[in-house]
């Protein structure tokens, strides 16, 4: 035993001093490992106070969804996919994040958004309030509201904003400015609820107070009455005669944008608030995007405006890729990965427009989905397509798909539940089914729904950990496995550190 221990020590010591003498030293993978070691050894903690903080939340992009998106982006560039590095994956610090709500093993975005934006865990379905609130009970809100990070940063003199491809009144963006006993109170509150206003009104109130300087996303219908047609058609969800957009433009002097032309005309010098509402409900998926800006374009414009407005005091920006989540709910991986690629582009632009020395950028997700990966797939199998065989004599996958025990091919990715279930409801409510044969052409179609086991009209979230990637001041505090509300505490410390 002593001999073995001494031998192991000698080998370990030799590996540090004479690494290139090992027989595998000429291997490309070995060289890459040595280069990564040198990079890690050169890392130094940044303990500057954070002038700017950007929190970028890809809704539903847990570790599994992120893996699918990595392969998609890499394969789009002509590689196998797994070797590709997404912009946030190059950030030097990361941790795993526990996402549960206090009353839910599998979380929802209202509770997770509040955790990151206020520093506390809370219940599912409530925004900007603590766990003492009963969902939907307006009488329980008094004394139980919390301050959001936007409010805290505004009090420090920083400019703040929110960007989302979901409705700007949806759960995650609402966590930046709203206090509500129910995330669904976007355009109205129930009769008799006189302790809070609806979420859309709270946004305009926040803009009027100067707390929110820029807000861009979807959700136009929640800002005007049912008697008013939006620019692209569609009646509003508010009471007749109500028009929060007119209030923003006429009373607050805000610039209102609803398409690419009006977005391009937005003043970004910080002289007026900017309200962008680019769709009646959620913005379009990236794969279908028409006359509306991309997430990267909105992010870039918001940063430019906040830099001008915040000046020497800096800014805080929350960015959400909201439709990654929605495509997962639909069991439609092709749109999931395209929206996550749009998020990665926004991350790259945010990094480019800011300085690592004074800007903390955090990229994370609020939760994961019930996504599942089949095997054993050869390297380079199209992430949207069929699982191809492993070539024992080479590297790239074979041209022959792997077959399940039913003799049929299967896709690389599926879901544990969702609208693509192989079980079909029969008369009487029973479910039966025989898995259909799927071709590569069918599986890679933009509208293909991944096969799922349990039938659900909308695929569900799941409760496993997500990752957080960070760079900039105090990013090194993200380490190990953390509670989701710790994200707030790092941001708050970085902004106030002496």
C-alpha positions in Angstrom: 0.0 0.0 0.0 2.8 2.4 0.9 4.5 1.6 -2.4 1.3 2.3 -4.4 0.7 5.5 -2.6 4.3 6.7 -3.2 4.0 5.6 -6.9 0.8 7.6 -7.4 2.3 10.6 -5.8 5.3 10.4 -8.0 3.2 10.1 -11.1 1.1 13.1 -10.0 4.2 15.2 -9.4 5.7 14.1 -12.7 2.5 15.0 -14.6 2.9 18.6 -13.4 6.5 18.9 -14.4 6.9 16.5 -17.3 3.4 16.4 -18.8 4.7 16.3 -22.4 6.7 13.2 -21.7 3.6 11.0 -21.4 2.8 8.8 -24.4 -0.5 10.5 -24.9 1.0 14.0 -24.9 0.8 14.3 -28.6 -3.0 13.6 -28.7 -5.1 16.6 -29.6 -7.5 15.9 -26.7 -4.6 15.9 -24.2 -3.3 19.2 -25.6 -6.8 20.7 -25.2 -6.9 19.5 -21.6 -3.6 21.1 -20.9 -4.7 24.4 -22.5 -7.8 24.4 -20.3 -5.7 23.7 -17.2 -3.5 26.7 -18.0 -6.6 28.8 -18.5 -8.1 27.8 -15.2 -4.8 28.4 -13.3 -4.7 31.9 -14.8 -8.1 32.8 -13.5 -8.3 35.7 -11.0 -11.3 36.8 -8.9 -12.8 40.1 -10.0 -13.7 42.0 -6.8 -14.6 45.4 -8.4 -18.0 46.9 -7.5 -20.4 46.1 -10.4 -21.4 49.2 -12.1 -23.7 47.3 -14.4 -25.5 44.0 -13.9 -27.3 42.0 -16.6 -29.4 39.0 -15.7 -30.3 36.9 -18.7 -32.9 34.2 -18.2 -33.6 31.6 -20.8 -37.0 30.4 -19.7 -37.0 26.6 -19.6 -33.4 26.2 -20.7 -32.1 23.7 -18.2 -29.1 21.6 -18.6 -30.8 19.2 -20.9 -32.4 21.8 -23.2 -29.0 23.7 -23.2 -27.3 20.5 -24.4 -29.8 20.2 -27.3 -29.2 23.9 -28.1 -25.4 23.4 -28.1 -25.6 20.6 -30.5 -28.0 22.5 -32.8 -25.8 25.6 -32.9 -22.6 23.6 -33.5 -24.2 21.5 -36.2 -25.5 24.6 -37.9 -21.9 25.6 -38.2 -20.9 22.3 -39.8 -19.5 20.5 -36.8 -20.6 17.5 -34.8 -22.3 19.8 -32.4 -21.1 18.5 -29.0 -17.7 20.2 -29.3 -19.3 23.6 -29.9 -19.2 26.2 -27.1 -22.1 28.6 -26.7 -21.2 32.2 -25.7 -22.4 31.7 -22.1 -20.6 28.4 -21.8 -17.3 30.3 -22.2 -18.0 32.3 -19.1 -15.5 31.4 -16.4 -17.8 30.8 -13.4 -20.8 28.5 -13.1 -22.9 26.6 -10.6 -25.9 24.4 -10.4 -29.2 25.9 -9.2 -32.0 24.3 -7.3 -35.3 25.7 -8.7 -38.1 24.4 -6.5 -40.8 26.7 -5.1 -41.7 26.5 -1.4 -44.9 24.6 -2.3 -43.8 22.9 -5.6 -41.2 20.4 -6.3 -41.6 21.3 -9.9 -41.5 25.1 -10.1 -43.3 27.8 -12.1 -41.8 31.0 -13.5 -43.5 33.4 -11.1 -41.9 31.7 -8.1 -38.5 31.3 -9.7 -38.6 34.9 -11.1 -39.3 36.2 -7.6 -36.5 34.1 -6.2 -33.9 35.7 -8.5 -35.3 39.2 -8.4 -36.0 39.5 -4.7 -33.8 37.0 -2.9 -36.5 34.8 -1.4 -38.1 31.5 -2.3 -41.9 31.7 -2.6 -44.9 29.9 -3.9 -45.7 28.9 -7.4 -47.9 31.4 -9.3 -47.3 34.5 -7.3 -45.1 37.4 -8.2 -43.1 39.8 -5.9 -44.7 38.5 -2.7 -43.5 36.1 0.0 -44.8 32.6 0.8 -47.4 34.0 3.3 -49.6 34.9 0.4 -52.4 32.5 -0.7 -52.5 32.4 -4.5 -55.5 34.4 -5.8 -56.4 35.8 -2.4 -56.0 39.6 -2.6 -56.6 40.0 1.1 -53.3 38.2 1.9 -51.0 40.6 0.0 -50.8 43.3 2.6 -47.5 43.2 4.5 -46.2 40.5 2.3 -44.8 42.3 -0.7 -41.1 42.4 -1.5 -38.8 44.8 -3.3 -37.5 43.7 -6.7 -33.9 44.2 -7.8 -35.0 46.8 -10.3 -36.5 48.8 -7.4 -33.3 48.4 -5.4 -31.1 49.5 -8.2 -33.3 52.4 -9.1 -33.0 53.6 -5.5 -29.2 53.5 -6.0 -29.5 55.8 -9.0 -29.1 53.2 -11.7 -31.2 53.0 -14.8 -33.2 49.8 -15.2 -35.0 47.9 -17.9 -36.6 44.6 -19.0 -36.6 42.8 -22.3 -38.6 39.6 -23.1 -39.9 37.7 -26.0 -42.9 36.7 -23.9 -45.6 39.1 -22.8 -43.9 41.8 -20.8 -46.5 41.2 -18.2 -45.7 37.5 -18.0 -44.3 35.9 -14.9 -40.5 36.4 -15.3 -40.5 40.0 -16.6 -43.3 40.9 -14.1 -40.9 39.8 -11.3 -38.9 43.0 -12.1 -41.6 45.4 -11.1 -44.9 43.8 -10.0 -46.5 42.5 -6.7 -49.4 40.2 -7.4 -51.1 37.4 -5.6 -51.6 35.7 -9.0 -49.4 35.8 -12.1 -52.5 35.7 -14.3 -53.7 39.2 -13.2 -52.0 40.7 -16.2 -54.8 43.0 -17.5 -57.3 43.0 -14.6 -57.9 41.8 -11.1 -61.1 40.1 -9.8 -64.0 42.1 -8.5 -63.4 43.2 -5.0 -59.7 43.0 -5.2 -58.8 46.5 -4.0 -55.4 45.7 -2.5 -53.5 45.6 -5.8 -53.7 46.7 -9.4 -53.2 44.5 -12.5 -49.7 43.8 -13.7 -49.8 45.9 -16.8 -50.9 49.0 -14.8 -48.0 48.3 -12.4 -45.6 48.4 -15.3 -46.8 51.8 -16.4 -46.7 53.0 -12.8 -43.1 51.9 -12.6 -42.3 53.8 -15.8 -44.0 56.9 -14.5 -42.0 56.7 -11.2 -38.8 56.5 -13.2 -38.0 53.0 -11.9 -38.3 51.3 -15.4 -36.6 53.2 -18.2 -37.2 50.7 -21.0 -39.5 47.7 -21.3 -39.7 45.7 -24.5 -41.6 42.5 -25.3 -45.0 41.2 -26.2 -48.4 41.5 -24.5 -49.9 44.6 -26.2 -53.5 43.2 -25.6 -53.0 43.7 -21.8 -52.5 47.5 -22.3 -55.7 48.5 -24.1 -59.5 47.9 -23.8 -61.6 45.4 -25.5 -63.1 48.2 -27.6 -59.7 49.1 -29.0 -58.0 47.2 -31.8 -54.2 46.7 -31.7 -52.0 47.8 -34.6 -52.0 44.3 -36.0 -55.6 43.6 -35.1 -57.1 41.9 -32.0 -59.1 43.4 -29.2 -57.5 44.2 -25.9 -58.1 42.4 -22.6 -58.7 45.5 -20.5 -62.1 47.2 -19.7 -63.6 49.3 -22.4 -62.0 52.7 -22.8 -58.8 51.9 -20.9 -55.6 52.6 -22.8 -52.3 52.3 -20.9 -50.3 52.8 -24.1 -51.9 56.3 -24.5 -51.1 57.0 -20.9 -47.5 56.1 -21.5 -47.1 58.2 -24.6 -49.4 61.2 -23.7 -48.7 61.5 -20.0 -45.2 60.1 -19.6 -43.8 61.2 -23.0 -42.7 57.6 -23.7 -41.7 56.4 -27.1 -44.0 53.5 -28.1 -42.7 50.9 -30.6 -44.8 48.0 -32.0 -42.8 46.9 -35.2 -39.4 47.1 -36.7 -39.8 50.7 -38.0 -41.0 52.2 -34.7 -38.3 50.1 -32.9 -35.6 51.6 -35.1 -37.0 55.1 -34.4 -36.7 54.7 -30.6 -34.5 57.4 -29.0 -31.7 55.6 -27.2 -30.2 58.6 -25.5 -32.1 58.1 -22.3 -34.2 61.3 -22.8 -37.6 59.4 -22.7 -38.7 56.0 -21.5 -39.3 53.4 -24.3 -42.2 51.0 -24.3 -42.0 48.2 -26.9 -45.0 46.0 -27.4 -44.4 43.9 -30.5 -47.3 41.5 -30.4 -50.7 41.1 -28.9 -49.6 38.1 -26.9 -46.1 36.6 -26.9 -43.7 37.7 -29.6 -43.2 35.3 -32.5 -40.8 32.4 -32.3 -37.4 33.2 -33.8 -38.2 30.7 -36.6 -41.3 32.6 -37.5 -40.1 36.2 -36.8 -41.5 38.8 -39.1 -41.9 42.5 -38.5 -40.5 42.6 -35.0 -36.9 42.9 -33.6 -34.9 39.9 -32.5 -34.0 39.4 -28.8 -30.4 40.5 -29.6 -31.6 43.6 -31.2 -33.8 44.5 -28.2 -31.0 43.7 -25.8 -28.6 45.9 -27.7 -31.0 48.8 -27.8 -31.8 48.4 -24.1 -28.2 48.4 -23.1 -27.5 51.5 -25.2 -30.4 53.4 -23.7 -29.5 52.3 -20.1 -25.9 53.2 -20.6 -26.9 56.7 -21.6 -29.5 57.1 -18.9 -27.5 55.5 -16.1 -24.2 57.3 -16.9 -21.7 57.0 -14.1 -24.3 55.3 -11.9 -24.6 52.3 -14.2 -27.6 50.1 -14.9 -29.5 46.9 -14.4 -31.2 44.9 -17.2 -33.2 41.7 -17.0 -33.4 39.8 -20.4 -35.7 36.9 -20.9 -35.9 34.4 -23.8 -39.4 33.5 -22.9 -40.3 31.4 -25.9 -37.8 28.7 -25.3 -40.2 27.6 -22.6 -43.2 27.8 -24.9 -41.7 25.6 -27.6 -40.8 23.1 -25.0 -44.4 23.1 -23.7 -45.4 22.4 -27.3 -43.0 19.5 -27.7 -41.5 21.3 -30.6 -37.7 21.0 -30.3 -36.9 22.8 -33.6 -38.3 26.0 -32.3 -36.8 25.5 -28.9 -33.2 25.4 -30.2 -33.7 28.3 -32.6 -35.0 30.5 -29.8 -32.1 29.5 -27.6 -29.7 30.3 -30.4 -31.3 33.8 -30.5 -30.7 34.0 -26.7 -27.1 33.0 -27.2 -26.7 35.8 -29.8 -28.1 38.2 -27.2 -25.6 37.0 -24.7 -22.8 37.5 -27.1 -23.9 41.1 -27.9 -24.4 42.0 -24.2 -20.9 40.8 -23.6 -19.5 42.8 -26.5 -21.2 46.0 -25.5 -20.0 45.9 -21.9 -16.7 45.7 -20.0 -15.9 42.6 -17.9 -14.1 44.9 -15.4 -17.3 46.6 -14.3 -20.2 44.5 -15.6 -21.6 41.4 -14.0 -23.4 39.2 -16.6 -25.4 36.2 -15.3 -26.9 33.7 -17.7 -29.3 31.1 -16.3 -32.7 29.5 -16.5 -35.7 29.5 -14.3 -36.4 25.8 -14.7 -36.0 22.8 -16.9 -38.5 20.8 -18.9 -39.4 17.0 -19.2 -36.9 16.7 -22.1 -35.3 13.3 -22.6 -32.3 12.1 -24.7 -32.3 8.7 -26.4 -29.2 6.6 -27.1 -27.0 5.1 -28.2 -26.5 7.7 -31.0 -23.4 8.1 -33.1 -21.5 11.4 -33.1 -23.1 14.0 -35.4 -26.6 12.6 -35.3 -28.8 15.5 -36.2 -30.1 16.8 -32.8 -33.5 17.3 -34.5 -33.5 14.0 -36.3 -33.1 10.2 -35.9 -30.6 8.5 -33.6 -28.0 7.1 -36.0 -25.6 4.3 -35.3 -22.1 4.5 -33.8 -19.3 3.7 -36.2 -16.8 1.5 -34.5 -14.2 2.2 -37.2 -14.6 5.9 -37.4 -15.9 9.0 -35.7 -19.0 10.2 -37.6 -22.3 8.4 -37.1 -23.4 5.8 -39.6 -26.2 6.3 -42.1 -28.3 3.6 -40.5 -30.7 4.6 -37.7 -30.7 2.8 -34.4 -33.9 0.7 -33.9 -35.9 0.1 -30.8 -37.3 -3.2 -29.8 -40.4 -2.5 -31.9 -38.2 -2.4 -34.9 -38.7 1.3 -35.5 -36.2 4.2 -35.5 -36.4 6.9 -32.9 -35.3 10.5 -32.6 -32.3 11.7 -30.5 -34.7 13.8 -28.4 -38.1 13.1 -26.9 -40.2 14.2 -24.0 -41.5 12.3 -21.0 -44.9 13.9 -21.6 -46.5 16.3 -24.1 -48.7 16.7 -27.1 -46.5 14.3 -29.2 -47.5 11.3 -27.0 -47.6 8.0 -28.8 -50.8 7.2 -26.8 -54.0 8.3 -28.5 -57.2 8.9 -26.6 -60.0 6.5 -27.5 -63.7 6.6 -27.0 -64.4 6.3 -23.3 -61.2 8.1 -22.3 -58.8 5.2 -22.5 -55.4 5.7 -24.2 -53.8 3.2 -26.5 -51.2 3.5 -29.2 -48.6 2.1 -31.4 -45.5 4.2 -32.0 -45.5 5.5 -35.6 -42.5 5.1 -37.9 -40.7 8.4 -38.2 -38.4 9.3 -41.1 -35.5 11.7 -41.0 -37.4 14.2 -43.2 -40.4 14.1 -40.8 -38.3 14.5 -37.7 -36.3 17.5 -38.9 -39.4 19.4 -40.1 -39.9 22.7 -38.2 -43.3 21.7 -37.1 -42.5 18.2 -35.9 -43.5 17.4 -32.3 -41.1 15.1 -30.5 -42.5 11.7 -29.5 -43.6 11.7 -25.8 -44.7 9.0 -23.4 -47.5 10.5 -21.2 -50.2 12.4 -23.1 -50.4 16.1 -22.0 -51.8 18.9 -24.1 -48.9 21.0 -22.8 -45.6 19.4 -21.8 -44.6 20.2 -18.3 -41.7 21.8 -16.5 -39.4 19.5 -14.5 -37.7 20.0 -11.2 -34.0 19.2 -11.9 -31.3 21.7 -11.4 -30.4 24.4 -14.0 -27.0 26.0 -14.6 -25.9 29.6 -14.0 -23.0 31.0 -15.9 -21.4 34.3 -14.9 -18.5 36.7 -15.6 -17.5 40.0 -14.2 -17.4 41.4 -10.7 -18.0 38.7 -8.0 -19.0 36.1 -10.6 -16.7 33.7 -8.7 -19.4 33.6 -6.0 -21.3 31.2 -8.2 -19.9 27.9 -7.2 -21.2 24.5 -6.3 -24.9 23.8 -6.0 -26.9 26.9 -4.9 -30.5 27.8 -4.1 -32.1 29.9 -6.8 -32.6 33.0 -4.5 -28.8 33.2 -4.1 -28.6 34.7 -7.6 -30.2 37.9 -6.1 -27.7 38.0 -3.2 -24.7 37.8 -5.5 -26.1 40.6 -7.7 -26.9 42.8 -4.6 -23.5 42.2 -3.1 -21.7 42.9 -6.3 -23.6 46.2 -6.7 -22.8 47.4 -3.2 -19.4 45.9 -2.4 -16.9 48.4 -0.9 
